[in-house]
Amino acid sequence: MSTTTTEALSDTTLLRFATAGSVDDGKSTLVGRLLHDSKSVLADQLEAVERVSASRGQEGPDLALLTDGLRAEREQGITIDVAYRYFATPRRRFILADTPGHVQYTRNMVTGASTAELTVILVDARNGVVEQTRRHAAIAALLRVPHAVLAVNKMDLVGYEERVFARIAEEFTAYATELGVPEVTAIPISALAGDNVVEPSAHMDWYGGPTVLEHLETVPVSHDLAHCHARLPVQYVIRPQTAEHPDYRGYAGQIAAGTFRVGDTVTVLPSGRTTTVTGIDVLGEPVEAAWTPQSVTLLLEDDIDISRGDLIVPSQDAPATTQDVEATVCHVADQPLTVGHRVLLKHGTRTVKAIVKDIPSRLTLDDLSLHPHPGRLVANDIGRVKIRTAEPLPLDSYADSRRTGSFILIDPSDGTTLTAGMVGESFAAPEPVKDADDDGWDF
Amino acid sequence: MTGTTGSVATVTEETGSPYALSHLDALESEAVHIFREVAGEFENPVILFSGGKDSIVMLHLALKAFAPAPVPFALLHVDTGHNFPEVLDYRDRTVARHGLRLHVASVQDYIDRGVLKERPDGTRNPLQTLPLTEKIQSEKFDAVFGGGRRDEEKARAKERVFSLRDEFSQWDPRRQRPELWNLYNGRHAPGEHVRVFPLSNWTELDVWQYIAREGIELPEIYYAHQREVFQRGGMWLTAGEWGGPKDGETVEKRLVRYRTVGDMSCTGAVDSEADTIEKVIAEIAASRLTERGATRADDKLSEAAMEDRKREGYF
């Protein structure tokens, strides 16, 4: 790091990724190894880990201690909540959402995966693909994380045998492909011994692929969103009303998808008024074009009524507005979600009143079968819901846009975040998934 | 604002895609989104401003987020009474230059009134919590921006971008709201408030690279200079009327700089020859010590020192 120049460092891209794995698959050790071997752990942090490890009578430093930040986590030796880690190589910056593996923390994996472009799913080479692996793959598919890495860990305990790895990789890839995971990269590793995490393994000559870190450094960060339907949720109207800028009126927001250009004909939803983009400011500087995920300010030709919560879109590519939302949801709160529940729905920058009209099905994560009309969803449940909103919303399908196809439900009485929602077709039919057609399940 | 030429997304060599944002552009865009969300959803937000580099970067981002309009937030400084004079001077110049409103919560006032007692170890950092939380209540602030970064400390790695606090400003890490996509939930009951951390995803190096790119002025104590210091607890502390040196501690003149700026009683200087921003960045990139490990005595009090203080309402 010390030899890299400032310019080289600022010109790298950012990759957000999440980890998933069962309790004893060695996830914390993998994360600790990634941080340690990429020299992202500094001396005082390592000293602290060595001190605590020694005081507990452990022989070497327990790298898992690097990631357990809460008193209760260290006491119980488990990860309770998502933690975010930061490390860098000369090629790329990384934000790692380190998520717990317990079944009861499914909501935390959903939290971590919602912003991730890649998920690392860990399995123990001795056990192969287990229920929890399938659950993690299903959530990654549901959240439409573009890339998946299968890290087959503890290869040292199976004699570094190629056929063990090949069998697990084949089984997982077939399963993930069926779920609709677009890309799977399988890597045989030993997090404890350091094989193929940062350094290539000396024990697995038969493996010709990248190490985990090499793959993280080179996987393409998805830019295709810049070519999608352009969407700007209006966050805030900037009106200086100063002597210098008496007439400036700009609509500020972060472009959720696509590209806006000066001269574009745009429509404001839900009102449906149409006008032209006369200027785009990127944080105080005029530009000709801007794209996701830039925070911008749009200047429009006509003085029409636009406020926070509106959505600006290209006129030829506007989403339909609807008051009837069908979505796949993950329930994240302790209090259940029931039919008839009155909630608030936050979509983009707009929050509206809504009512849960129906819960057609709940997904059983163990075997991905559907339980029809469960009546309620409890914490960590994934299911289908139908929601009626008090005002029309311009919704995209989550399959088209993770930003404008997602929403959260909020309890109006105490503000609790209840549910994460993804708009669109999914495992909607209340019959067993096994009966789905050959294309697999359209999440 | 000067030197903003880098603010428009640039093509990165790595991918060649004209649509790839550099990591600093991505972080900047995310932070601006957070500032605007708060402006859109809260009644009475305030930016915690210490004159340290993180709060200076926060203010810079807020200025860009609402340009060409003024920043729609006031500033709040928790004055420990042991601040570096250079930093207070910087604070007052900044407030005047941007026409901002400044609130001050004074630890010294609380000590003078007998509400707070000086600690035997002389550090005033833990004493900031009460003046801060009482000021939030009395001014009815409903959103309080902090410059905390998740890379600073492992308890902070668990912090949300929008962090709900009860009427006592307490943080309960086991009852945090899940934070999904970029849909931040700012709902709160009267008396509660939300701490907001726009720099959550930034690292110390990101902050310095951004300061360099944007040409942001900092208090001069961040750059190497001759200073009278003495050693206590393995750290170089500035000599002064706040309580040092004591018997057995000797003052010497050294070439030092600060990596963080806080209370003089617990913020240590590091030996350094880095007198320009380029040299500072090179030094941090090569450092084998974390920012807090190198310079903060109060985080060493126990393994959960930060977690415990955050639970009580510290930022």
Interface residues (C-beta under 8 A of the other chain):
Chain A: M1 S2 T4 T6 L9 S10 D11 T12 T13 L14 L42 A43 D44 Q45 A48 V52 L66 T67 D68 G69 L70 R71 A72 R74 I80 D81 V82 A83 Y84 R85 Y86 A88 R91 R92 R93 I95 R107 N108 V110 T111 S114 T115 P220 V221 H223 A226 H227 Q235 Y236 I238 R239 P240 Q241 T242 E244 H245 Y248 A252 G253 Q254 T259 D281 V282 L283 G284 E285 V287 A290 W291 P293 Q294 S295 R308 V332 L344 K346 H347 T349 R402 R403 S406 F407 I408 I410 D414 G415 T416 T417 A420
Chain B: M1 T4 G6 S7 V8 A9 T10 T12 E13 E14 T15 S17 Y19 A20 L21 S22 H23 L24 D25 A26 L27 E28 S29 E30 V32 H33 R36 E37 A39 G40 K64 A65 F66 A67 P68 A69 P70 R150 D151 E153 K154 A155 R156 A157 K158 L164 P173 R174 Q176 R177 P178 E179 L180 W181 N182 L183 N185 R187 H188 A189 S200 N201 T203 L205 D206 Q209 A212 R213 E278 I281 A282 A285 A286 S287 R288 L289 T290 G293 A294 E303 A304 E307
